[in-house]
Amino acid sequence: MTPEGKSLLNIFILGFGFMFMFTAFQTCGNIEQTVIKSYNDTDFHGSGYTSMAIIYGVFSASNLIAPSVVAVVGPQLSMFFSGLVYSGYIAMFIHPFTWSFYTASVLVGIAAAVLWTAQGNLLTINSTDATIGRNSGIFWALLQFSLFFGNLFIYFEWHGKSTITDKDRQTVFISLTVISLVGSFLFFLIQRPEPEALPPETQDSPAPVEHSESSSVVVVPRGLWSQALEAFKKAIELSVTKEMLLLSVSIAYTGFELTFYSGVYGTCIGAMTQFADAKGLIGLSGIFIGIGEILGGGVFGMLNKNSQFGRNPVVLLGLVTHYLAFYLIFLNIASDAPIAPEDGTHMQAYITPSVPVALLCSFLLGLGDSCFNTQLLSIVGYIFRDDSAPAFAIFKFIQSIMAALAFFYSNYLLLHWQLLIMVGVGFLGTLTFFTTEWLVTCRHQDSDYDSI
């Protein structure tokens, strides 16, 4: 197999591993607030929104040390052990306790930072400037198949049910735990790319492992600790560059809308008493989000490679798509749906609530999200190719802290206020992305001129 072929195979394995893991985890996030509302144990006092806020808050803080962990452990093992922690969080729902629920939330936050930093590192070292857009699109499309399969399972399991019993919950979460474990073990199939296929900074041979003469304990070589410290310092330096400061607004927007489509919108649909089979529609909504994500990841990843107009048109399409979705959601869903009690909301929306409109909005949310994320993955990988691990750590730091903030206020804010926040941040994020793309284009043109 050619070096390029091996690198492409690694991207597919990476995508399939994340597909299995997040078939479990994203489905878990989509349904956990509804599951918790139906849980009858009086000793349990957890909130799905609060759990996700903890996860993303810890995730954000842990991104400061994640590049150092990946530098010492390596991206492959980093992803495997992080995946095991994800599986533990999902398994906790088989019989949840308040203490285990929130403890697992903290641990998943730490694991998530390591997982996504390692993912960004592997994506970059298996890509070139010419293939980073294509590979970002392939990875994103495979990842978003997780929304399709997981929520299809939920739809058939919960179809026609108004209440989720203990048996229903246990069946779902045992299945999701097994699926998550399959994804973790797939990471062992990833091979190191051939040296000629690697970016220059990854071709150095690793420092040899030193052994203590007085015991069998393996001593981590000083070079690795230096590498870890250097990765941390590099992350701080990159965070204040002009390009990263501009992109931070766009990244922040993806954090807000991630919270909305992955946790809030499904809860809103499940709370609409005007919908027949509202609980089953949670899974169906997730499927349509996944279809939008898959379509966007596949199409826009390929367009990124061949487009003469850069990344801006795709990001603009994402903003327009999301604005249309927000407007229709505002009209179709009752304003108190995000915080409605177990028996649902009885408030009237601005139009007669429509299931087709709700599912169209799900598709638009997924399509718009893929527009932003594929282009952000591409531009971060392109600008910071030589420092991909710390750059993607910053990416996830910003995204996760905004997601944590959004999950926190989702406990309190009515739907129209949540939509208004996303409208404002999305507009600013699109402008800053355009500015960054323009800076990158000008720099590339100057480089071509200097080489003549």
Salt bridges, closest charged atoms under 4 A:
GLU4 OE2 - ARG134 NH1 3.99
ASP129 OD1 - ARG385 NE 2.93
ASP166 OD1 - ARG169 NH1 2.81
ASP168 OD1 - LYS161 NZ 2.70
GLU194 OE2 - LYS6 NZ 2.80
GLU237 OE1 - LYS234 NZ 3.41
GLU243 OE2 - ARG443 NH2 2.06
ASP277 OD2 - HIS159 ND1 2.77
GLU437 OE1 - ARG311 NH1 2.85
ASP448 OD2 - HIS444 NE2 3.32
